Amino acid sequence: MAWFKRSKQNIHPNSEKSDLPDGLWEKCPSCSEILHKKQLENNFWSCVKCEHHFRIGSQEYIKLLLDENSFTEINKKIRSGDPLLFIDSKKYSQRIDETIKKTQLNDAIKTGVGKINGIEVAFGCMDFSFIGGSMGSVVGEKISRLIDKSLKHKIPLIIISASGGARMMEGALSLMQLAKTSVKLTLLAEEKIPYISILTDPTTGGTTASFAMLGDINIGEPKALIGFAGPRVIKQTIGKNLPEGFQTSEFVLEHGFLDKVVARKEMKNFISTFINLVS
């Protein structure tokens, strides 16, 4: 039949594709605008047309938010063991090795000390590319040590969250990190040292249920997915359609769980202004 035949004779399975070169261009998932990578980078990795905020990694956030060459990483070499000898589609130890090789990260958070507009801060940034930014024992330990650094030097703490939740390949050891990080942040509060929590797309599960929502100020990026369980699970549980924009940062702000939604290009100055006001 006609619809099974090629309408143009010059189209051949072996003909060269006219696609855009890999790595040079990105399509905005919100408005479908075609954007050059350099154009995106210059606009803080947000769409020049609709301001959609693309997901970026810890290295990009360090470059955007901290003063140039001011960041010194700490506890870089800590990596997960395999205490449960866990296996799903593959061994957990194998998954860790493959992810380290692919991302050039040892786990889902990078921590260290840097400066933001001249203000020294303890800085941690999660990386969603590492097993969905899941929080295992390494993430909890690195955050705990970062809080210790903040306490010792009396400097503000900033943590950027991007996470699918707890890393269940580590079972109860992963869930214990919720309590561990929360208790550590109590020590910070007792010393009246500012803690700024920045929630990006997505911030869900155990991360939301612990340190991500315990900031002295909780800031969300525009239209970031923020919640505990995902929308599909909630809809199936309650048996009702969810409100429009449910679990976006704007929705969460409206219902009192965020203090401010701040565009990425304004984030650095907003944070430094806040620190100056409360210090």
FENWO-V771539 format. One record per pair of residues at least 4 apart in sequence whose ideal C-beta (glycine too) atoms are under 8 Angstrom apart, sorted by the first residue. I is the first residue (numbers start at 0). J is the second residue. D is the distance in whole Angstrom. If there is no record, write none. Layout:
# FENWO-V771539
i	j	d
I	J	D
I	J	D
This chain:
# FENWO-V771539
i	j	d
0	4	8
5	10	5
9	14	8
10	14	6
19	23	7
19	24	4
19	33	7
20	24	7
22	36	7
23	35	7
23	36	6
24	33	6
24	34	7
24	35	6
24	36	7
25	33	8
25	34	5
25	36	6
25	39	6
25	53	7
26	31	6
26	32	7
26	33	6
26	34	7
27	31	6
27	32	4
27	33	8
27	34	6
27	46	4
27	48	7
27	49	6
27	51	5
28	51	7
29	46	6
29	49	5
29	51	4
30	46	6
30	48	5
30	49	4
30	51	7
32	46	6
32	47	7
32	48	4
32	49	7
34	38	5
34	39	5
34	46	6
34	47	7
35	39	7
36	40	6
37	41	6
38	42	6
38	47	6
39	44	5
39	45	8
39	46	8
39	47	8
39	53	7
40	44	6
42	46	8
42	47	5
42	264	7
43	63	6
43	262	8
43	263	4
43	264	4
44	52	7
44	53	5
44	55	5
44	59	6
44	63	8
44	263	7
45	50	5
45	51	6
45	52	5
45	53	7
45	262	7
45	263	6
45	264	7
46	50	6
46	51	4
46	53	8
50	221	7
50	262	7
51	222	7
52	199	8
52	200	7
52	220	5
52	221	6
52	222	7
52	223	7
52	262	8
52	263	6
54	127	6
54	161	7
54	199	7
54	200	6
55	59	4
55	60	6
56	60	7
56	126	5
56	127	8
56	128	6
57	61	6
57	104	8
57	108	7
57	109	4
57	124	4
57	125	7
57	126	5
57	159	8
58	62	7
58	109	8
59	63	6
60	64	6
60	124	5
60	159	6
61	65	5
61	70	5
61	109	7
61	113	7
61	122	7
61	124	7
63	263	7
63	266	8
63	267	7
64	115	6
64	122	8
64	157	8
64	266	6
64	267	5
64	270	7
65	69	5
65	70	5
65	113	4
65	114	6
65	115	6
65	120	8
65	122	7
66	113	7
66	114	4
66	115	7
66	116	7
66	117	7
69	113	4
69	114	4
70	111	5
70	112	7
70	113	4
70	122	7
71	111	5
71	112	5
71	113	7
72	109	6
72	110	7
72	111	4
73	110	6
73	111	5
73	112	7
73	144	7
73	145	7
73	148	7
74	110	6
74	140	8
74	141	5
74	144	5
74	145	8
75	105	7
75	109	8
76	105	6
77	105	7
77	106	7
77	137	5
77	140	6
77	141	6
78	95	7
78	99	7
78	105	5
78	106	6
78	137	6
79	95	5
79	106	6
79	135	5
79	136	6
79	137	5
79	169	7
80	136	8
81	85	6
81	90	7
81	91	5
81	92	4
81	95	7
82	169	7
82	170	8
82	172	6
83	91	7
83	168	7
83	169	7
83	170	5
84	90	8
84	91	8
85	90	8
85	91	4
85	168	4
85	169	7
85	170	8
86	90	5
86	91	7
87	91	8
87	168	7
89	93	5
89	94	6
90	94	7
91	95	6
91	168	4
91	169	8
92	96	7
93	97	6
94	98	6
94	130	7
94	168	8
95	99	6
95	130	8
96	100	7
97	101	6
98	102	6
98	104	8
98	129	6
98	130	6
99	103	8
99	104	7
99	105	6
101	128	8
102	126	7
102	128	5
102	129	5
104	109	7
104	126	6
104	128	7
104	129	5
105	137	7
106	129	6
106	135	7
106	137	4
106	138	6
106	141	7
107	125	6
107	126	6
107	127	8
107	129	4
107	130	6
107	131	8
107	132	5
107	133	6
107	134	7
107	135	7
107	137	8
107	138	5
107	162	7
107	166	8
108	123	6
108	124	7
108	125	5
108	126	7
108	137	8
108	138	5
108	141	5
108	142	7
109	123	7
109	124	5
109	126	7
110	121	8
110	122	7
110	123	4
110	124	8
110	141	5
110	142	7
110	144	7
110	145	4
111	121	8
111	122	6
111	123	8
112	119	7
112	120	7
112	121	6
112	122	7
112	148	7
112	152	8
112	154	7
113	119	8
113	120	6
113	122	5
114	118	6
114	119	5
114	120	7
115	120	6
115	122	8
115	157	7
115	267	6
115	270	6
115	271	5
115	274	8
116	267	7
116	268	7
116	271	4
117	271	8
118	155	7
118	271	6
118	274	6
118	275	8
119	152	7
119	154	5
120	154	6
120	155	5
120	156	7
120	157	5
120	274	8
121	145	5
121	146	7
121	148	5
121	149	4
121	152	8
121	154	6
121	155	7
121	156	5
121	157	7
122	145	8
122	157	5
122	158	8
123	141	7
123	142	6
123	145	5
123	156	8
123	157	7
123	158	4
123	159	7
124	158	7
124	159	4
124	161	8
125	132	5
125	138	7
125	158	8
125	159	6
125	160	5
125	161	5
125	162	5
125	206	7
126	132	6
126	161	7
127	131	6
127	132	4
127	161	4
127	162	7
127	163	7
127	201	7
128	132	8
129	133	8
130	166	7
131	162	7
131	163	4
131	164	8
132	160	8
132	161	5
132	162	4
132	163	6
132	206	7
133	138	8
133	162	7
133	163	6
133	164	6
133	165	7
133	166	4
133	167	8
133	173	8
134	138	4
134	139	6
134	162	6
134	164	7
134	165	5
134	166	6
134	173	6
134	176	6
134	177	8
134	204	8
134	205	6
134	206	5
134	209	8
135	139	7
135	165	8
135	166	4
135	168	7
135	169	5
135	172	7
135	173	5
135	176	7
136	140	6
136	169	6
136	172	5
136	173	7
136	175	8
136	176	6
137	141	6
138	142	6
138	166	8
138	176	6
139	143	6
139	173	8
139	175	7
139	176	3
139	179	5
139	180	6
140	144	6
140	176	8
141	145	6
142	146	6
142	158	7
142	176	8
142	180	5
142	183	7
142	210	6
143	147	7
143	179	6
143	180	6
143	183	5
144	148	7
145	149	7
145	156	7
145	158	8
146	150	6
146	156	6
146	180	8
146	183	4
146	184	7
146	186	7
146	187	6
147	151	6
147	183	8
148	152	6
148	154	8
149	153	8
149	154	6
149	155	7
149	156	4
149	187	6
149	192	6
149	194	8
150	186	6
150	187	6
150	190	6
150	192	7
153	190	7
153	192	6
154	192	7
155	192	6
155	193	4
155	194	7
155	195	7
155	274	5
155	278	7
156	187	6
156	192	7
156	193	7
156	194	5
156	195	7
157	194	8
157	195	5
157	197	7
157	270	7
158	194	8
158	195	8
158	196	6
158	197	7
158	210	6
158	211	7
158	214	8
159	197	5
159	199	6
160	196	7
160	197	7
160	198	5
160	199	7
160	202	4
160	206	5
160	207	8
160	210	8
160	211	4
161	199	5
161	200	7
161	201	7
161	202	6
162	201	7
162	202	6
162	203	7
162	204	7
162	205	8
162	206	4
162	207	8
162	211	8
163	201	7
163	203	6
163	204	6
164	203	5
164	204	2
164	205	5
164	206	6
164	207	8
165	173	4
165	174	6
165	176	7
165	177	7
165	204	6
165	205	4
165	206	8
166	173	5
167	173	6
168	173	8
169	173	4
170	174	7
171	175	6
172	176	8
173	205	7
174	205	7
175	179	6
176	180	6
176	205	7
176	209	7
177	181	6
177	205	5
177	208	6
177	209	4
178	182	6
178	209	8
179	183	7
180	184	6
180	209	5
180	210	4
181	185	7
181	209	5
181	210	7
181	213	6
182	186	7
183	187	7
184	188	6
184	194	6
184	210	6
184	213	5
185	189	7
186	190	7
187	192	5
187	194	6
188	192	8
188	194	7
188	215	8
193	215	5
193	216	8
193	273	8
193	274	6
193	277	5
193	278	7
194	213	7
194	214	5
194	215	5
195	214	6
195	215	7
195	216	6
195	218	7
195	270	6
195	273	7
195	274	7
196	210	7
196	211	6
196	212	7
196	213	7
196	214	3
196	216	7
196	217	5
196	218	7
197	218	5
197	219	8
197	220	7
197	266	7
198	202	4
198	207	8
198	211	6
198	217	7
198	218	7
198	219	5
198	220	7
198	223	6
198	225	5
198	248	7
198	257	7
199	219	8
199	220	5
199	223	5
200	220	6
200	222	7
200	223	4
200	224	5
201	223	7
201	224	4
201	225	7
202	206	6
202	207	5
202	211	5
202	223	7
202	224	7
202	225	5
203	207	6
203	224	7
203	225	7
203	226	6
203	227	7
203	228	8
203	229	7
204	208	7
204	227	6
204	228	8
205	209	6
206	210	7
206	211	5
207	211	5
207	212	6
207	225	7
207	226	6
207	227	5
208	212	7
208	227	6
209	213	7
211	217	8
212	217	6
212	256	7
214	218	8
214	258	8
215	277	7
216	258	5
216	259	7
216	273	6
217	256	7
217	257	5
217	258	5
217	259	8
218	257	7
218	258	7
218	259	5
218	260	7
218	261	5
218	266	7
218	269	7
218	270	8
219	223	5
219	225	6
219	248	3
219	251	7
219	252	7
219	257	5
219	259	7
219	260	5
219	261	8
220	248	6
220	260	7
220	261	7
220	262	7
220	263	6
220	266	8
221	248	6
221	249	7
221	260	6
221	262	6
222	247	5
222	248	6
222	249	7
223	247	7
223	248	4
224	246	6
224	247	7
225	246	6
225	247	7
225	248	6
225	251	5
225	256	8
225	257	7
226	230	8
226	233	8
226	246	4
226	251	8
228	232	4
228	233	5
228	236	8
229	233	7
230	234	6
230	241	6
230	245	6
230	246	6
231	235	6
232	236	6
233	237	6
233	241	7
234	238	8
234	239	7
234	240	7
234	241	6
241	245	4
241	246	8
242	250	7
244	249	6
244	250	5
245	250	6
246	250	6
246	251	7
247	251	7
248	252	6
248	257	6
248	260	5
249	253	6
249	260	6
250	254	7
251	256	5
251	257	5
252	256	7
252	257	4
252	258	8
252	259	7
252	260	5
259	269	8
261	265	5
261	266	5
261	269	5
262	266	7
265	269	5
266	270	6
267	271	7
268	272	6
269	273	6
270	274	6
271	275	6
272	276	6
273	277	6
274	278	6
